Amino acid sequence: MSESEVQKVPLLVEIIGEPSAGKTHLSTLFPKPALFDTTPKGEGYIIVKRMYPLEWKKRYFRVKVFGDFLTNLKYVKTKGDFFKTVVVDTSPDFRTLGAKAHLKELQKVKQRKNLMPEEWGPVNTKINEFITVITDPEKMCLNLVLTSQMQDEWVARKTTGRRIRRGLPTMNFQAGIRLFLQIKRKVDPKTMQYIAGFDRVCTVLKNRFRNQVDETDWKGALEDLTWKGIKELSKLEAREIVE
């Protein structure tokens, strides 16, 4: 097999964190991104404009309803090598749009206010179809980055005081790499005491490209918060990377 025939391996990455942890910024460091902003206020353009001042209008896509996602995806597909990564910011907001679209279909038969738990199946199936189309080497063959938020944990109608992930349920096993971004106070390595300033800390929750049993291979933290650092996590050869 020649180098031109080597199978490309699109990365499916989930980036988790609180607001302002740097999720959108890190996601736009992936090669040639198209950012699909599904948030209610649509503020992702600020990051894209900062990262790509001359191209931001071409790389930023507002997703107000579920159908916008398919429309924008078709456009991305027509642009060839201009795009190498699709960023969905955020995945829970995207799932909410899917739920609203499905609820609208159900309301054609009977007025409904919310989906029943068993009715989320078609929504999840549709989202998984998008994920497959984007990352399938035989289809679009693009990297896909999904950002996920944090929310309060509730038990018996009371908050526990813990913050838990809010994202697509399937990312636990679907994503190849899962990253958790946090902003923490700086610590003096000599005294282990807090000092002025803050650090952005990235924990690797999952990395299917490395052996978690082998301490010499597994990396539980990502210190290089760049595309280069993420590529090194994947252990893929340069000719296998989608960039």
CYANA upper distance limits for C-alpha pairs under 8 A (distance plus 0.5 A):
  1 MET  CA      5 GLU  CA      6.40
  1 MET  CA      6 VAL  CA      7.15
  2 SER  CA      6 VAL  CA      7.06
  3 GLU  CA    239 ARG  CA      7.44
  6 VAL  CA    239 ARG  CA      7.53
  6 VAL  CA    240 GLU  CA      7.12
  7 GLN  CA    137 PRO  CA      7.94
  7 GLN  CA    240 GLU  CA      6.77
  8 LYS  CA    137 PRO  CA      7.02
  8 LYS  CA    141 CYS  CA      7.98
  8 LYS  CA    239 ARG  CA      7.83
  8 LYS  CA    240 GLU  CA      5.00
  8 LYS  CA    241 ILE  CA      6.43
  8 LYS  CA    242 VAL  CA      6.62
  9 VAL  CA    137 PRO  CA      7.39
  9 VAL  CA    141 CYS  CA      8.16
  9 VAL  CA    240 GLU  CA      6.17
  9 VAL  CA    241 ILE  CA      6.38
  9 VAL  CA    242 VAL  CA      6.95
 10 PRO  CA    135 THR  CA      6.17
 10 PRO  CA    136 ASP  CA      8.11
 10 PRO  CA    137 PRO  CA      7.58
 10 PRO  CA    141 CYS  CA      6.42
 10 PRO  CA    142 LEU  CA      5.95
 10 PRO  CA    143 ASN  CA      5.07
 10 PRO  CA    144 LEU  CA      7.92
 10 PRO  CA    241 ILE  CA      7.38
 10 PRO  CA    242 VAL  CA      6.17
 11 LEU  CA    135 THR  CA      7.88
 11 LEU  CA    142 LEU  CA      8.16
 11 LEU  CA    143 ASN  CA      5.23
 11 LEU  CA    144 LEU  CA      6.74
 11 LEU  CA    145 VAL  CA      8.40
 11 LEU  CA    176 GLY  CA      7.24
 11 LEU  CA    177 ILE  CA      8.29
 11 LEU  CA    242 VAL  CA      8.32
 12 LEU  CA    135 THR  CA      7.66
 12 LEU  CA    143 ASN  CA      6.51
 12 LEU  CA    144 LEU  CA      5.42
 12 LEU  CA    145 VAL  CA      6.50
 12 LEU  CA    146 LEU  CA      8.49
 12 LEU  CA    174 GLN  CA      8.33
 12 LEU  CA    175 ALA  CA      5.66
 12 LEU  CA    176 GLY  CA      5.97
 12 LEU  CA    177 ILE  CA      7.16
 13 VAL  CA    144 LEU  CA      6.82
 13 VAL  CA    145 VAL  CA      5.31
 13 VAL  CA    146 LEU  CA      6.80
 13 VAL  CA    175 ALA  CA      6.01
 13 VAL  CA    176 GLY  CA      6.56
 13 VAL  CA    177 ILE  CA      5.37
 13 VAL  CA    178 ARG  CA      6.23
 13 VAL  CA    179 LEU  CA      8.19
 14 GLU  CA    145 VAL  CA      6.30
 14 GLU  CA    146 LEU  CA      5.32
 14 GLU  CA    147 THR  CA      6.24
 14 GLU  CA    148 SER  CA      7.49
 14 GLU  CA    171 MET  CA      7.60
 14 GLU  CA    175 ALA  CA      6.88
 14 GLU  CA    177 ILE  CA      6.96
 14 GLU  CA    178 ARG  CA      5.23
 14 GLU  CA    179 LEU  CA      6.70
 15 ILE  CA     23 LYS  CA      6.58
 15 ILE  CA     27 SER  CA      8.25
 15 ILE  CA    145 VAL  CA      7.78
 15 ILE  CA    146 LEU  CA      6.75
 15 ILE  CA    147 THR  CA      5.25
 15 ILE  CA    148 SER  CA      6.57
 15 ILE  CA    178 ARG  CA      6.50
 15 ILE  CA    179 LEU  CA      5.34
 15 ILE  CA    180 PHE  CA      6.50
 15 ILE  CA    181 LEU  CA      7.71
 16 ILE  CA     23 LYS  CA      7.42
 16 ILE  CA    147 THR  CA      6.35
 16 ILE  CA    148 SER  CA      5.16
 16 ILE  CA    149 GLN  CA      6.35
 16 ILE  CA    150 MET  CA      7.88
 16 ILE  CA    165 ARG  CA      7.60
 16 ILE  CA    178 ARG  CA      8.10
 16 ILE  CA    179 LEU  CA      6.52
 16 ILE  CA    180 PHE  CA      5.22
 16 ILE  CA    181 LEU  CA      6.57
 17 GLY  CA     21 ALA  CA      6.34
 17 GLY  CA     22 GLY  CA      8.35
 17 GLY  CA     23 LYS  CA      7.14
 17 GLY  CA    148 SER  CA      7.13
 17 GLY  CA    149 GLN  CA      6.02
 17 GLY  CA    150 MET  CA      6.55
 17 GLY  CA    165 ARG  CA      8.39
 17 GLY  CA    180 PHE  CA      6.27
 17 GLY  CA    181 LEU  CA      5.48
 17 GLY  CA    182 GLN  CA      6.74
 18 GLU  CA    149 GLN  CA      6.40
 18 GLU  CA    150 MET  CA      6.00
 18 GLU  CA    181 LEU  CA      8.17
 18 GLU  CA    182 GLN  CA      7.67
 19 PRO  CA    149 GLN  CA      7.86
 21 ALA  CA    181 LEU  CA      6.43
 21 ALA  CA    182 GLN  CA      6.23
 21 ALA  CA    183 ILE  CA      6.50
 21 ALA  CA    200 ARG  CA      7.75
 22 GLY  CA     26 LEU  CA      6.58
 22 GLY  CA    181 LEU  CA      7.60
 23 LYS  CA     27 SER  CA      6.67
 23 LYS  CA    147 THR  CA      6.87
 23 LYS  CA    181 LEU  CA      7.59
 24 THR  CA     28 THR  CA      6.78
 24 THR  CA     44 GLY  CA      7.79
 24 THR  CA     47 ILE  CA      7.55
 24 THR  CA     89 ASP  CA      7.47
 24 THR  CA    147 THR  CA      7.79
 25 HIS  CA     29 LEU  CA      7.28
 25 HIS  CA     47 ILE  CA      6.84
 26 LEU  CA     30 PHE  CA      8.01
 26 LEU  CA    225 LEU  CA      7.54
 26 LEU  CA    226 THR  CA      7.53
 27 SER  CA     87 VAL  CA      7.11
 27 SER  CA    145 VAL  CA      6.89
 27 SER  CA    147 THR  CA      8.40
 28 THR  CA     33 PRO  CA      6.50
 28 THR  CA     35 LEU  CA      8.00
 28 THR  CA     48 VAL  CA      7.60
 28 THR  CA     51 MET  CA      7.93
 28 THR  CA     87 VAL  CA      8.01
 29 LEU  CA     33 PRO  CA      8.29
 29 LEU  CA    226 THR  CA      6.85
 29 LEU  CA    227 TRP  CA      6.18
 30 PHE  CA     85 THR  CA      7.04
 30 PHE  CA    227 TRP  CA      6.03
 31 PRO  CA     83 PHE  CA      8.24
 31 PRO  CA     84 LYS  CA      6.33
 31 PRO  CA     85 THR  CA      6.64
 31 PRO  CA    227 TRP  CA      8.04
 31 PRO  CA    242 VAL  CA      8.47
 31 PRO  CA    243 GLU  CA      5.74
 32 LYS  CA     82 PHE  CA      6.95
 32 LYS  CA     83 PHE  CA      5.37
 32 LYS  CA     84 LYS  CA      5.56
 32 LYS  CA     85 THR  CA      6.43
 32 LYS  CA    243 GLU  CA      7.79
 33 PRO  CA     59 ARG  CA      6.97
 33 PRO  CA     83 PHE  CA      6.28
 33 PRO  CA     84 LYS  CA      6.60
 33 PRO  CA     85 THR  CA      4.99
 33 PRO  CA     86 VAL  CA      6.17
 33 PRO  CA     87 VAL  CA      7.18
 34 ALA  CA     58 LYS  CA      8.44
 34 ALA  CA     59 ARG  CA      5.13
 34 ALA  CA     60 TYR  CA      6.57
 34 ALA  CA     61 PHE  CA      7.68
 34 ALA  CA     76 VAL  CA      8.12
 34 ALA  CA     83 PHE  CA      6.91
 34 ALA  CA     84 LYS  CA      8.48
 34 ALA  CA     85 THR  CA      6.63
 34 ALA  CA     86 VAL  CA      5.43
 34 ALA  CA     87 VAL  CA      6.53
 35 LEU  CA     44 GLY  CA      8.40
 35 LEU  CA     48 VAL  CA      8.21
 35 LEU  CA     59 ARG  CA      6.57
 35 LEU  CA     60 TYR  CA      5.57
 35 LEU  CA     61 PHE  CA      6.42
 35 LEU  CA     86 VAL  CA      6.60
 35 LEU  CA     87 VAL  CA      5.17
 35 LEU  CA     88 VAL  CA      6.79
 35 LEU  CA     89 ASP  CA      7.58
 36 PHE  CA     60 TYR  CA      7.01
 36 PHE  CA     61 PHE  CA      5.36
 36 PHE  CA     62 ARG  CA      6.49
 36 PHE  CA     63 VAL  CA      6.73
 36 PHE  CA     69 PHE  CA      7.98
 36 PHE  CA     86 VAL  CA      7.74
 36 PHE  CA     87 VAL  CA      6.33
 36 PHE  CA     88 VAL  CA      5.49
 36 PHE  CA     89 ASP  CA      6.62
 37 ASP  CA     42 GLY  CA      6.47
 37 ASP  CA     43 GLU  CA      8.26
 37 ASP  CA     44 GLY  CA      6.52
 37 ASP  CA     45 TYR  CA      8.45
 37 ASP  CA     60 TYR  CA      7.92
 37 ASP  CA     61 PHE  CA      6.56
 37 ASP  CA     62 ARG  CA      5.55
 37 ASP  CA     63 VAL  CA      6.12
 37 ASP  CA     88 VAL  CA      6.91
 37 ASP  CA     89 ASP  CA      5.63
 37 ASP  CA     90 THR  CA      7.47
 38 THR  CA     42 GLY  CA      7.32
 38 THR  CA     62 ARG  CA      7.13
 38 THR  CA     63 VAL  CA      5.41
 38 THR  CA     64 LYS  CA      6.88
 38 THR  CA     88 VAL  CA      7.60
 38 THR  CA     89 ASP  CA      6.37
 38 THR  CA     90 THR  CA      6.45
 38 THR  CA     91 SER  CA      8.31
 38 THR  CA     93 ASP  CA      6.20
 38 THR  CA     94 PHE  CA      6.09
 39 THR  CA     43 GLU  CA      7.94
 39 THR  CA     63 VAL  CA      8.40
 39 THR  CA     89 ASP  CA      7.37
 39 THR  CA     90 THR  CA      6.83
 39 THR  CA     93 ASP  CA      6.32
 39 THR  CA     94 PHE  CA      8.35
 40 PRO  CA     64 LYS  CA      8.05
 40 PRO  CA     93 ASP  CA      8.18
 42 GLY  CA     62 ARG  CA      7.24
 44 GLY  CA     48 VAL  CA      7.08
 44 GLY  CA     60 TYR  CA      8.41
 44 GLY  CA     89 ASP  CA      8.22
 45 TYR  CA     49 LYS  CA      6.27
 45 TYR  CA     56 TRP  CA      7.91
 45 TYR  CA     60 TYR  CA      6.69
 46 ILE  CA     50 ARG  CA      6.78
 47 ILE  CA     51 MET  CA      6.66
 48 VAL  CA     52 TYR  CA      6.21
 48 VAL  CA     53 PRO  CA      8.02
 48 VAL  CA     56 TRP  CA      6.02
 48 VAL  CA     59 ARG  CA      7.85
 48 VAL  CA     60 TYR  CA      7.19
 49 LYS  CA     53 PRO  CA      5.34
 49 LYS  CA     54 LEU  CA      8.37
 49 LYS  CA     55 GLU  CA      8.25
 49 LYS  CA     56 TRP  CA      5.42
 49 LYS  CA     57 LYS  CA      8.28
 51 MET  CA     56 TRP  CA      8.30
 52 TYR  CA     56 TRP  CA      5.61
 55 GLU  CA     59 ARG  CA      6.84
 56 TRP  CA     60 TYR  CA      6.30
 57 LYS  CA     61 PHE  CA      8.48
 61 PHE  CA     72 ASN  CA      7.48
 62 ARG  CA     68 ASP  CA      8.27
 63 VAL  CA     68 ASP  CA      5.76
 63 VAL  CA     69 PHE  CA      6.47
 64 LYS  CA     68 ASP  CA      7.09
 64 LYS  CA     97 LEU  CA      8.28
 65 VAL  CA     69 PHE  CA      8.00
 65 VAL  CA     97 LEU  CA      6.36
 65 VAL  CA     98 GLY  CA      8.48
 65 VAL  CA    101 ALA  CA      8.08
 66 PHE  CA     70 LEU  CA      8.02
 66 PHE  CA     94 PHE  CA      7.90
 66 PHE  CA     97 LEU  CA      5.75
 66 PHE  CA     98 GLY  CA      6.01
 66 PHE  CA    101 ALA  CA      6.84
 67 GLY  CA     71 THR  CA      6.97
 68 ASP  CA     72 ASN  CA      6.52
 69 PHE  CA     73 LEU  CA      6.52
 70 LEU  CA     74 LYS  CA      6.70
 71 THR  CA     75 TYR  CA      7.03
 72 ASN  CA     76 VAL  CA      6.76
 73 LEU  CA     77 LYS  CA      6.74
 74 LYS  CA     78 THR  CA      7.10
 75 TYR  CA     79 LYS  CA      7.32
 76 VAL  CA     80 GLY  CA      8.00
 76 VAL  CA     83 PHE  CA      7.26
 77 LYS  CA    140 MET  CA      7.33
 79 LYS  CA     83 PHE  CA      7.42
 83 PHE  CA    142 LEU  CA      8.33
 84 LYS  CA    142 LEU  CA      5.66
 84 LYS  CA    143 ASN  CA      6.75
 84 LYS  CA    242 VAL  CA      7.02
 84 LYS  CA    243 GLU  CA      6.28
 85 THR  CA    142 LEU  CA      5.72
 85 THR  CA    143 ASN  CA      4.95
 85 THR  CA    144 LEU  CA      6.19
 85 THR  CA    145 VAL  CA      7.92
 86 VAL  CA    134 ILE  CA      8.25
 86 VAL  CA    142 LEU  CA      7.31
 86 VAL  CA    143 ASN  CA      6.71
 86 VAL  CA    144 LEU  CA      5.42
 86 VAL  CA    145 VAL  CA      6.81
 87 VAL  CA    144 LEU  CA      6.38
 87 VAL  CA    145 VAL  CA      5.19
 87 VAL  CA    146 LEU  CA      6.47
 87 VAL  CA    147 THR  CA      8.32
 88 VAL  CA     94 PHE  CA      8.07
 88 VAL  CA    144 LEU  CA      8.22
 88 VAL  CA    145 VAL  CA      6.74
 88 VAL  CA    146 LEU  CA      5.43
 88 VAL  CA    147 THR  CA      6.95
 89 ASP  CA     93 ASP  CA      8.28
 89 ASP  CA     94 PHE  CA      8.38
 89 ASP  CA    146 LEU  CA      6.76
 89 ASP  CA    147 THR  CA      5.78
 89 ASP  CA    148 SER  CA      8.24
 90 THR  CA     94 PHE  CA      6.83
 90 THR  CA    146 LEU  CA      6.97
 90 THR  CA    147 THR  CA      5.39
 90 THR  CA    148 SER  CA      6.30
 90 THR  CA    149 GLN  CA      7.92
 91 SER  CA     95 ARG  CA      6.70
 91 SER  CA    146 LEU  CA      6.17
 91 SER  CA    147 THR  CA      6.24
 91 SER  CA    148 SER  CA      6.19
 91 SER  CA    167 GLY  CA      6.17
 91 SER  CA    168 LEU  CA      6.73
 92 PRO  CA     96 THR  CA      6.69
 92 PRO  CA    148 SER  CA      7.01
 92 PRO  CA    149 GLN  CA      7.92
 92 PRO  CA    166 ARG  CA      6.97
 92 PRO  CA    167 GLY  CA      5.30
 92 PRO  CA    168 LEU  CA      6.76
 93 ASP  CA     97 LEU  CA      6.85
 94 PHE  CA     98 GLY  CA      6.86
 95 ARG  CA     99 ALA  CA      6.71
 95 ARG  CA    123 VAL  CA      7.79
 95 ARG  CA    124 ASN  CA      8.12
 95 ARG  CA    127 ILE  CA      7.99
 95 ARG  CA    168 LEU  CA      7.79
 96 THR  CA    100 LYS  CA      6.74
 97 LEU  CA    101 ALA  CA      6.76
 98 GLY  CA    102 HIS  CA      6.74
 98 GLY  CA    123 VAL  CA      6.18
 98 GLY  CA    127 ILE  CA      8.27
 99 ALA  CA    103 LEU  CA      6.51
 99 ALA  CA    115 LEU  CA      7.86
 99 ALA  CA    120 TRP  CA      7.69
 99 ALA  CA    123 VAL  CA      6.55
100 LYS  CA    104 LYS  CA      6.60
101 ALA  CA    105 GLU  CA      7.07
102 HIS  CA    106 LEU  CA      6.92
102 HIS  CA    122 PRO  CA      8.36
102 HIS  CA    123 VAL  CA      7.33
103 LEU  CA    107 GLN  CA      6.64
103 LEU  CA    112 ARG  CA      7.62
103 LEU  CA    113 LYS  CA      8.31
103 LEU  CA    114 ASN  CA      7.52
103 LEU  CA    115 LEU  CA      6.98
104 LYS  CA    108 LYS  CA      7.30
105 GLU  CA    109 VAL  CA      8.20
106 LEU  CA    110 LYS  CA      6.90
106 LEU  CA    111 GLN  CA      8.00
106 LEU  CA    112 ARG  CA      7.68
107 GLN  CA    111 GLN  CA      5.11
107 GLN  CA    112 ARG  CA      6.20
115 LEU  CA    119 GLU  CA      6.34
115 LEU  CA    120 TRP  CA      7.37
116 MET  CA    120 TRP  CA      7.65
119 GLU  CA    123 VAL  CA      8.27
120 TRP  CA    124 ASN  CA      6.79
121 GLY  CA    125 THR  CA      6.61
122 PRO  CA    126 LYS  CA      6.65
123 VAL  CA    127 ILE  CA      6.87
124 ASN  CA    128 ASN  CA      6.60
125 THR  CA    129 GLU  CA      6.74
126 LYS  CA    130 PHE  CA      7.09
127 ILE  CA    131 ILE  CA      6.89
128 ASN  CA    132 THR  CA      6.67
129 GLU  CA    133 VAL  CA      6.71
130 PHE  CA    134 ILE  CA      6.69
131 ILE  CA    135 THR  CA      6.70
131 ILE  CA    144 LEU  CA      8.10
132 THR  CA    136 ASP  CA      6.04
133 VAL  CA    139 LYS  CA      6.42
133 VAL  CA    140 MET  CA      6.70
133 VAL  CA    141 CYS  CA      8.43
134 ILE  CA    139 LYS  CA      7.47
134 ILE  CA    140 MET  CA      5.57
134 ILE  CA    141 CYS  CA      6.50
134 ILE  CA    142 LEU  CA      6.11
134 ILE  CA    143 ASN  CA      7.90
134 ILE  CA    144 LEU  CA      7.43
135 THR  CA    139 LYS  CA      7.98
135 THR  CA    140 MET  CA      6.91
135 THR  CA    141 CYS  CA      5.44
135 THR  CA    142 LEU  CA      5.76
135 THR  CA    143 ASN  CA      6.64
135 THR  CA    144 LEU  CA      7.08
136 ASP  CA    140 MET  CA      6.74
136 ASP  CA    141 CYS  CA      5.70
136 ASP  CA    142 LEU  CA      8.20
137 PRO  CA    141 CYS  CA      4.76
137 PRO  CA    142 LEU  CA      8.27
141 CYS  CA    242 VAL  CA      8.19
142 LEU  CA    242 VAL  CA      7.23
143 ASN  CA    242 VAL  CA      7.24
147 THR  CA    167 GLY  CA      8.22
148 SER  CA    165 ARG  CA      7.45
148 SER  CA    166 ARG  CA      6.39
148 SER  CA    167 GLY  CA      5.29
148 SER  CA    168 LEU  CA      8.26
149 GLN  CA    165 ARG  CA      6.51
149 GLN  CA    166 ARG  CA      5.59
149 GLN  CA    167 GLY  CA      6.95
150 MET  CA    163 ARG  CA      6.57
150 MET  CA    164 ILE  CA      5.88
150 MET  CA    165 ARG  CA      5.08
150 MET  CA    166 ARG  CA      5.78
151 GLN  CA    163 ARG  CA      5.81
151 GLN  CA    164 ILE  CA      5.92
151 GLN  CA    165 ARG  CA      6.82
151 GLN  CA    166 ARG  CA      6.68
152 ASP  CA    159 THR  CA      7.04
152 ASP  CA    160 THR  CA      8.12
152 ASP  CA    161 GLY  CA      7.41
152 ASP  CA    162 ARG  CA      6.55
152 ASP  CA    163 ARG  CA      5.18
152 ASP  CA    164 ILE  CA      6.71
153 GLU  CA    159 THR  CA      6.12
153 GLU  CA    160 THR  CA      6.31
153 GLU  CA    161 GLY  CA      7.40
153 GLU  CA    162 ARG  CA      6.10
153 GLU  CA    163 ARG  CA      6.22
153 GLU  CA    164 ILE  CA      6.46
154 TRP  CA    158 LYS  CA      5.73
154 TRP  CA    159 THR  CA      4.87
154 TRP  CA    160 THR  CA      6.48
155 VAL  CA    159 THR  CA      6.75
155 VAL  CA    160 THR  CA      7.19
167 GLY  CA    171 MET  CA      8.23
170 THR  CA    174 GLN  CA      6.31
171 MET  CA    175 ALA  CA      5.57
176 GLY  CA    206 LYS  CA      7.63
176 GLY  CA    207 ASN  CA      6.33
176 GLY  CA    208 ARG  CA      5.84
176 GLY  CA    209 PHE  CA      7.80
177 ILE  CA    204 VAL  CA      8.01
177 ILE  CA    205 LEU  CA      8.09
177 ILE  CA    206 LYS  CA      5.79
177 ILE  CA    207 ASN  CA      5.08
177 ILE  CA    208 ARG  CA      7.10
178 ARG  CA    204 VAL  CA      6.60
178 ARG  CA    205 LEU  CA      5.84
178 ARG  CA    206 LYS  CA      5.47
178 ARG  CA    207 ASN  CA      7.22
179 LEU  CA    202 CYS  CA      6.92
179 LEU  CA    203 THR  CA      6.25
179 LEU  CA    204 VAL  CA      5.30
179 LEU  CA    205 LEU  CA      6.21
179 LEU  CA    206 LYS  CA      7.75
180 PHE  CA    202 CYS  CA      5.99
180 PHE  CA    203 THR  CA      5.55
180 PHE  CA    204 VAL  CA      6.95
180 PHE  CA    205 LEU  CA      7.25
181 LEU  CA    200 ARG  CA      7.37
181 LEU  CA    201 VAL  CA      6.27
181 LEU  CA    202 CYS  CA      5.08
181 LEU  CA    203 THR  CA      7.06
182 GLN  CA    200 ARG  CA      6.24
182 GLN  CA    201 VAL  CA      5.66
182 GLN  CA    202 CYS  CA      6.90
183 ILE  CA    198 PHE  CA      7.02
183 ILE  CA    199 ASP  CA      6.22
183 ILE  CA    200 ARG  CA      5.17
183 ILE  CA    201 VAL  CA      6.65
184 LYS  CA    198 PHE  CA      5.98
184 LYS  CA    199 ASP  CA      5.87
184 LYS  CA    200 ARG  CA      6.90
184 LYS  CA    201 VAL  CA      7.37
185 ARG  CA    194 TYR  CA      7.05
185 ARG  CA    195 ILE  CA      7.80
185 ARG  CA    196 ALA  CA      8.01
185 ARG  CA    197 GLY  CA      6.65
185 ARG  CA    198 PHE  CA      4.82
185 ARG  CA    199 ASP  CA      6.64
186 LYS  CA    194 TYR  CA      6.23
186 LYS  CA    195 ILE  CA      6.03
186 LYS  CA    196 ALA  CA      7.03
186 LYS  CA    197 GLY  CA      6.14
186 LYS  CA    198 PHE  CA      5.39
186 LYS  CA    199 ASP  CA      6.26
187 VAL  CA    192 MET  CA      6.08
187 VAL  CA    193 GLN  CA      5.89
187 VAL  CA    194 TYR  CA      4.94
187 VAL  CA    195 ILE  CA      6.10
188 ASP  CA    192 MET  CA      5.47
188 ASP  CA    193 GLN  CA      5.95
188 ASP  CA    194 TYR  CA      6.79
188 ASP  CA    195 ILE  CA      6.80
189 PRO  CA    193 GLN  CA      8.31
201 VAL  CA    221 ALA  CA      8.43
201 VAL  CA    222 LEU  CA      8.33
201 VAL  CA    223 GLU  CA      8.07
202 CYS  CA    221 ALA  CA      6.31
202 CYS  CA    222 LEU  CA      5.89
202 CYS  CA    223 GLU  CA      7.44
202 CYS  CA    225 LEU  CA      8.28
203 THR  CA    220 GLY  CA      6.50
203 THR  CA    221 ALA  CA      4.97
203 THR  CA    222 LEU  CA      6.71
204 VAL  CA    219 LYS  CA      7.62
204 VAL  CA    220 GLY  CA      5.48
204 VAL  CA    221 ALA  CA      5.64
204 VAL  CA    222 LEU  CA      6.96
205 LEU  CA    220 GLY  CA      7.63
207 ASN  CA    233 LEU  CA      7.87
207 ASN  CA    234 SER  CA      8.03
209 PHE  CA    233 LEU  CA      7.77
209 PHE  CA    234 SER  CA      5.84
209 PHE  CA    235 LYS  CA      6.95
210 ARG  CA    217 ASP  CA      6.68
210 ARG  CA    218 TRP  CA      6.19
210 ARG  CA    233 LEU  CA      8.10
210 ARG  CA    234 SER  CA      7.92
210 ARG  CA    235 LYS  CA      8.01
211 ASN  CA    215 GLU  CA      8.43
211 ASN  CA    217 ASP  CA      6.44
211 ASN  CA    218 TRP  CA      6.09
212 GLN  CA    217 ASP  CA      7.70
212 GLN  CA    218 TRP  CA      5.46
212 GLN  CA    219 LYS  CA      8.48
213 VAL  CA    218 TRP  CA      7.81
214 ASP  CA    218 TRP  CA      6.57
215 GLU  CA    219 LYS  CA      8.13
219 LYS  CA    233 LEU  CA      8.21
222 LEU  CA    229 GLY  CA      7.54
222 LEU  CA    230 ILE  CA      8.25
223 GLU  CA    229 GLY  CA      8.01
224 ASP  CA    228 LYS  CA      7.97
224 ASP  CA    229 GLY  CA      5.30
224 ASP  CA    230 ILE  CA      8.25
225 LEU  CA    229 GLY  CA      6.50
225 LEU  CA    230 ILE  CA      7.89
226 THR  CA    230 ILE  CA      7.00
227 TRP  CA    231 LYS  CA      6.61
228 LYS  CA    232 GLU  CA      6.84
229 GLY  CA    233 LEU  CA      7.05
230 ILE  CA    234 SER  CA      7.16
231 LYS  CA    235 LYS  CA      7.28
231 LYS  CA    236 LEU  CA      7.66
231 LYS  CA    241 ILE  CA      8.37
232 GLU  CA    236 LEU  CA      8.01
236 LEU  CA    240 GLU  CA      6.58
236 LEU  CA    241 ILE  CA      6.99
237 GLU  CA    241 ILE  CA      7.14
